[in-house]
Amino acid sequence: MLRYPIHREIDQSVTLGGLEPDDLVVLAVIGYVVGSLTSAVHVRIGPVDATLLVSFGAIAAAFSLWLYFRRGRPRYYLRDLLRMTSEPDVWTVTPDLQARPLLRGE
């Protein structure tokens, strides 16, 4: 007989407001880039400065594109993609000795 309850949600991902850590990093990067680009440009609609509104709209549009791109992909897709592309031996062109071993005398 079990003494402690077993929680079924133990294998669920860690989220903050429904966003996974990869999503939060992408949102922060998009926010920084859009904020740095729109800080120099002042958008005015009549007498109202609409720079902040344009910034929020651009961040929402870019983040929506990110979520559309990420749909159907496994958890931690961005982390695994960055790790795979940053492996140093991926870009090294060398003979594959296991697939085609070098024989002495050839």
TIRO-2110 file (N, C-alpha, C; in Angstrom, 1 decimal):
// TIRO-2110
0.8, -1.2, 0.0, N, 1, A
0.0, 0.0, 0.0, CA, 1, A
0.9, 1.2, 0.0, C, 1, A
0.5, 2.2, -0.8, N, 2, A
1.3, 3.4, -1.0, CA, 2, A
1.0, 4.4, 0.2, C, 2, A
2.1, 5.0, 0.7, N, 3, A
1.9, 6.0, 1.8, CA, 3, A
1.8, 7.4, 1.3, C, 3, A
2.4, 7.7, 0.1, N, 4, A
2.4, 9.0, -0.5, CA, 4, A
1.7, 9.0, -1.8, C, 4, A
0.9, 10.1, -2.1, N, 5, A
0.2, 10.1, -3.4, CA, 5, A
1.2, 10.2, -4.6, C, 5, A
0.9, 9.7, -5.7, N, 6, A
1.7, 9.8, -6.9, CA, 6, A
1.0, 10.8, -7.8, C, 6, A
1.8, 11.9, -8.1, N, 7, A
1.2, 12.9, -8.9, CA, 7, A
1.4, 12.6, -10.4, C, 7, A
0.4, 12.7, -11.2, N, 8, A
0.4, 12.4, -12.6, CA, 8, A
1.1, 13.4, -13.4, C, 8, A
1.3, 14.7, -12.9, N, 9, A
1.8, 15.7, -13.7, CA, 9, A
3.3, 15.9, -13.6, C, 9, A
4.0, 14.8, -13.1, N, 10, A
5.4, 14.9, -12.9, CA, 10, A
6.2, 15.0, -14.1, C, 10, A
5.7, 14.6, -15.3, N, 11, A
6.5, 14.7, -16.5, CA, 11, A
6.1, 15.9, -17.4, C, 11, A
5.3, 16.8, -16.9, N, 12, A
4.9, 17.9, -17.7, CA, 12, A
6.0, 19.0, -17.6, C, 12, A
6.1, 19.8, -18.6, N, 13, A
7.1, 20.8, -18.8, CA, 13, A
6.9, 21.9, -17.8, C, 13, A
8.0, 22.6, -17.5, N, 14, A
8.0, 23.8, -16.6, CA, 14, A
7.5, 25.0, -17.5, C, 14, A
6.5, 25.6, -17.0, N, 15, A
6.0, 26.8, -17.8, CA, 15, A
5.7, 28.0, -16.9, C, 15, A
5.8, 29.1, -17.4, N, 16, A
5.5, 30.4, -16.7, CA, 16, A
4.4, 31.1, -17.5, C, 16, A
3.2, 31.1, -17.1, N, 17, A
2.2, 31.7, -17.8, CA, 17, A
1.8, 31.0, -19.1, C, 17, A
2.1, 29.7, -19.2, N, 18, A
1.9, 28.9, -20.4, CA, 18, A
3.0, 28.9, -21.4, C, 18, A
4.1, 29.6, -21.0, N, 19, A
5.2, 29.7, -21.9, CA, 19, A
6.4, 28.9, -21.4, C, 19, A
7.0, 28.1, -22.2, N, 20, A
8.2, 27.3, -21.9, CA, 20, A
9.4, 28.2, -21.8, C, 20, A
10.5, 27.7, -21.2, N, 21, A
11.7, 28.5, -21.1, CA, 21, A
12.2, 29.0, -22.5, C, 21, A
12.1, 28.2, -23.5, N, 22, A
12.6, 28.6, -24.8, CA, 22, A
11.7, 29.8, -25.3, C, 22, A
10.4, 29.7, -25.1, N, 23, A
9.6, 30.8, -25.5, CA, 23, A
9.9, 32.1, -24.8, C, 23, A
10.2, 32.0, -23.5, N, 24, A
10.5, 33.2, -22.8, CA, 24, A
11.8, 33.8, -23.3, C, 24, A
12.8, 33.0, -23.6, N, 25, A
14.1, 33.5, -24.2, CA, 25, A
13.8, 34.2, -25.5, C, 25, A
13.1, 33.5, -26.4, N, 26, A
12.8, 34.1, -27.7, CA, 26, A
12.0, 35.4, -27.5, C, 26, A
11.0, 35.4, -26.6, N, 27, A
10.2, 36.7, -26.3, CA, 27, A
11.1, 37.8, -25.8, C, 27, A
12.1, 37.5, -24.9, N, 28, A
13.0, 38.5, -24.4, CA, 28, A
13.9, 39.0, -25.5, C, 28, A
14.4, 38.2, -26.4, N, 29, A
15.3, 38.6, -27.5, CA, 29, A
14.5, 39.5, -28.5, C, 29, A
13.3, 39.0, -28.8, N, 30, A
12.4, 39.8, -29.8, CA, 30, A
12.1, 41.2, -29.1, C, 30, A
11.8, 41.2, -27.9, N, 31, A
11.5, 42.4, -27.2, CA, 31, A
12.7, 43.4, -27.2, C, 31, A
13.9, 42.9, -26.9, N, 32, A
15.1, 43.7, -26.9, CA, 32, A
15.3, 44.3, -28.3, C, 32, A
15.3, 43.4, -29.3, N, 33, A
15.5, 43.9, -30.7, CA, 33, A
14.5, 44.9, -31.2, C, 33, A
13.2, 44.6, -31.0, N, 34, A
12.2, 45.6, -31.4, CA, 34, A
12.3, 46.8, -30.6, C, 34, A
12.6, 46.7, -29.3, N, 35, A
12.7, 47.9, -28.4, CA, 35, A
13.9, 48.8, -28.9, C, 35, A
15.0, 48.2, -29.2, N, 36, A
16.2, 49.0, -29.7, CA, 36, A
15.9, 49.6, -31.0, C, 36, A
15.2, 48.9, -31.9, N, 37, A
14.9, 49.5, -33.2, CA, 37, A
13.9, 50.6, -33.1, C, 37, A
12.9, 50.5, -32.3, N, 38, A
11.8, 51.5, -32.3, CA, 38, A
12.1, 52.6, -31.3, C, 38, A
13.2, 52.5, -30.5, N, 39, A
13.5, 53.6, -29.6, CA, 39, A
14.0, 54.8, -30.4, C, 39, A
14.6, 54.6, -31.5, N, 40, A
15.2, 55.7, -32.3, CA, 40, A
14.1, 56.3, -33.2, C, 40, A
13.0, 55.6, -33.5, N, 41, A
12.0, 56.1, -34.4, CA, 41, A
10.8, 56.4, -33.6, C, 41, A
10.3, 57.6, -33.8, N, 42, A
9.1, 58.1, -33.1, CA, 42, A
7.9, 58.1, -34.0, C, 42, A
7.0, 57.2, -33.8, N, 43, A
5.8, 57.1, -34.7, CA, 43, A
4.7, 58.0, -34.0, C, 43, A
4.1, 58.9, -34.8, N, 44, A
3.1, 59.7, -34.3, CA, 44, A
1.8, 59.5, -35.1, C, 44, A
0.7, 59.4, -34.4, N, 45, A
-0.6, 59.3, -35.0, CA, 45, A
-1.4, 60.6, -34.5, C, 45, A
-1.4, 61.6, -35.3, N, 46, A
-1.9, 62.9, -34.9, CA, 46, A
-1.1, 63.4, -33.8, C, 46, A
-1.7, 63.9, -32.7, N, 47, A
-0.9, 64.4, -31.6, CA, 47, A
-0.4, 63.4, -30.6, C, 47, A
-0.6, 62.1, -30.9, N, 48, A
-0.3, 61.0, -29.9, CA, 48, A
1.0, 60.3, -30.4, C, 48, A
1.9, 60.1, -29.5, N, 49, A
3.1, 59.3, -29.8, CA, 49, A
2.8, 57.8, -29.7, C, 49, A
2.8, 57.1, -30.8, N, 50, A
2.3, 55.7, -30.8, CA, 50, A
3.5, 54.7, -30.9, C, 50, A
4.7, 55.2, -30.5, N, 51, A
5.9, 54.3, -30.5, CA, 51, A
5.7, 53.0, -29.7, C, 51, A
5.1, 53.2, -28.5, N, 52, A
4.9, 52.0, -27.6, CA, 52, A
3.9, 51.1, -28.2, C, 52, A
2.9, 51.6, -28.8, N, 53, A
1.8, 50.8, -29.5, CA, 53, A
2.4, 50.0, -30.6, C, 53, A
3.3, 50.6, -31.4, N, 54, A
3.9, 50.0, -32.6, CA, 54, A
4.9, 48.9, -32.0, C, 54, A
5.6, 49.2, -31.0, N, 55, A
6.5, 48.2, -30.4, CA, 55, A
5.8, 47.0, -29.9, C, 55, A
4.7, 47.2, -29.2, N, 56, A
3.9, 46.0, -28.7, CA, 56, A
3.3, 45.2, -29.9, C, 56, A
2.9, 45.9, -30.9, N, 57, A
2.3, 45.2, -32.1, CA, 57, A
3.4, 44.4, -32.8, C, 57, A
4.6, 45.0, -33.0, N, 58, A
5.7, 44.2, -33.6, CA, 58, A
6.1, 43.0, -32.8, C, 58, A
6.2, 43.2, -31.5, N, 59, A
6.6, 42.1, -30.6, CA, 59, A
5.5, 41.0, -30.7, C, 59, A
4.3, 41.4, -30.7, N, 60, A
3.2, 40.3, -30.8, CA, 60, A
3.2, 39.6, -32.1, C, 60, A
3.5, 40.3, -33.2, N, 61, A
3.5, 39.7, -34.5, CA, 61, A
4.7, 38.8, -34.6, C, 61, A
5.9, 39.2, -34.2, N, 62, A
7.1, 38.4, -34.3, CA, 62, A
6.9, 37.1, -33.4, C, 62, A
6.4, 37.3, -32.2, N, 63, A
6.2, 36.2, -31.3, CA, 63, A
5.1, 35.2, -31.8, C, 63, A
4.1, 35.7, -32.4, N, 64, A
3.1, 34.8, -33.1, CA, 64, A
3.8, 34.0, -34.2, C, 64, A
4.7, 34.6, -34.9, N, 65, A
5.4, 33.9, -36.0, CA, 65, A
6.2, 32.8, -35.3, C, 65, A
6.9, 33.1, -34.2, N, 66, A
7.7, 32.1, -33.5, CA, 66, A
6.8, 30.9, -33.0, C, 66, A
5.6, 31.2, -32.5, N, 67, A
4.8, 30.1, -32.0, CA, 67, A
4.2, 29.3, -33.2, C, 67, A
4.0, 30.0, -34.3, N, 68, A
3.5, 29.2, -35.5, CA, 68, A
4.7, 28.3, -36.0, C, 68, A
5.9, 28.8, -36.0, N, 69, A
7.0, 28.0, -36.4, CA, 69, A
7.3, 26.8, -35.5, C, 69, A
7.1, 27.0, -34.2, N, 70, A
7.3, 26.0, -33.2, CA, 70, A
6.2, 25.0, -33.0, C, 70, A
5.1, 25.3, -33.6, N, 71, A
3.9, 24.4, -33.4, CA, 71, A
4.2, 23.0, -34.0, C, 71, A
4.0, 21.9, -33.3, N, 72, A
4.2, 20.6, -33.7, CA, 72, A
5.6, 20.1, -33.5, C, 72, A
6.5, 20.9, -33.0, N, 73, A
7.8, 20.5, -32.7, CA, 73, A
7.9, 20.1, -31.2, C, 73, A
8.9, 19.2, -30.9, N, 74, A
9.0, 18.7, -29.5, CA, 74, A
9.4, 19.9, -28.6, C, 74, A
9.3, 19.5, -27.3, N, 75, A
9.8, 20.5, -26.2, CA, 75, A
11.3, 20.7, -26.4, C, 75, A
11.7, 21.9, -26.0, N, 76, A
13.1, 22.3, -26.1, CA, 76, A
13.7, 22.2, -27.5, C, 76, A
12.9, 22.5, -28.5, N, 77, A
13.4, 22.5, -29.9, CA, 77, A
14.5, 23.5, -30.1, C, 77, A
14.3, 24.7, -29.6, N, 78, A
15.3, 25.7, -29.9, CA, 78, A
16.7, 25.4, -29.2, C, 78, A
16.6, 24.9, -28.0, N, 79, A
17.9, 24.5, -27.3, CA, 79, A
18.6, 23.4, -28.0, C, 79, A
17.8, 22.4, -28.4, N, 80, A
18.5, 21.3, -29.2, CA, 80, A
19.0, 21.7, -30.5, C, 80, A
18.3, 22.6, -31.2, N, 81, A
18.7, 23.1, -32.5, CA, 81, A
20.0, 23.9, -32.3, C, 81, A
20.1, 24.8, -31.3, N, 82, A
21.3, 25.5, -31.1, CA, 82, A
22.5, 24.6, -30.7, C, 82, A
22.2, 23.6, -29.9, N, 83, A
23.2, 22.7, -29.5, CA, 83, A
23.8, 21.9, -30.7, C, 83, A
22.8, 21.5, -31.5, N, 84, A
23.3, 20.7, -32.7, CA, 84, A
24.1, 21.5, -33.7, C, 84, A
23.7, 22.8, -33.9, N, 85, A
24.4, 23.6, -34.9, CA, 85, A
25.7, 24.1, -34.3, C, 85, A
25.9, 24.1, -33.0, N, 86, A
27.1, 24.7, -32.4, CA, 86, A
28.1, 23.6, -32.1, C, 86, A
27.9, 22.3, -32.4, N, 87, A
28.8, 21.3, -32.2, CA, 87, A
30.0, 21.5, -33.1, C, 87, A
31.2, 21.5, -32.6, N, 88, A
32.4, 21.8, -33.4, CA, 88, A
32.7, 20.8, -34.5, C, 88, A
32.4, 19.5, -34.2, N, 89, A
32.8, 18.5, -35.1, CA, 89, A
31.7, 18.3, -36.2, C, 89, A
30.6, 19.0, -36.2, N, 90, A
29.6, 19.0, -37.2, CA, 90, A
30.2, 19.6, -38.5, C, 90, A
31.0, 20.7, -38.3, N, 91, A
31.4, 21.5, -39.4, CA, 91, A
32.8, 21.0, -39.9, C, 91, A
33.4, 20.0, -39.3, N, 92, A
34.7, 19.5, -39.7, CA, 92, A
34.6, 18.5, -40.8, C, 92, A
35.2, 18.7, -41.9, N, 93, A
35.2, 17.7, -43.0, CA, 93, A
36.4, 16.8, -42.9, C, 93, A
36.1, 15.5, -42.5, N, 94, A
37.1, 14.5, -42.3, CA, 94, A
36.6, 13.2, -42.9, C, 94, A
37.5, 12.3, -43.2, N, 95, A
37.0, 11.0, -43.7, CA, 95, A
36.4, 10.2, -42.6, C, 95, A
35.3, 9.5, -42.9, N, 96, A
34.6, 8.7, -41.9, CA, 96, A
35.3, 7.3, -41.8, C, 96, A
36.1, 7.1, -40.8, N, 97, A
36.9, 5.9, -40.7, CA, 97, A
36.1, 4.7, -40.3, C, 97, A
34.9, 4.9, -39.7, N, 98, A
34.1, 3.7, -39.4, CA, 98, A
33.3, 3.2, -40.6, C, 98, A
32.9, 4.1, -41.4, N, 99, A
32.1, 3.7, -42.6, CA, 99, A
33.0, 3.2, -43.7, C, 99, A
34.2, 3.8, -43.8, N, 100, A
35.1, 3.4, -44.8, CA, 100, A
36.6, 3.4, -44.3, C, 100, A
37.0, 2.3, -43.6, N, 101, A
38.3, 2.4, -42.9, CA, 101, A
39.4, 2.4, -44.0, C, 101, A
40.5, 3.0, -43.6, N, 102, A
41.7, 3.1, -44.4, CA, 102, A
42.4, 1.8, -44.3, C, 102, A
42.8, 1.2, -45.4, N, 103, A
43.5, -0.1, -45.3, CA, 103, A
45.0, 0.2, -45.7, C, 103, A
45.9, -0.4, -45.0, N, 104, A
47.3, -0.2, -45.4, CA, 104, A
47.5, -0.9, -46.7, C, 104, A
48.3, -0.3, -47.6, N, 105, A
48.6, -0.9, -48.8, CA, 105, A
47.8, -0.4, -50.0, C, 105, A
46.8, 0.4, -49.7, N, 106, A
46.0, 0.9, -50.8, CA, 106, A
46.6, 2.2, -51.4, C, 106, A
END
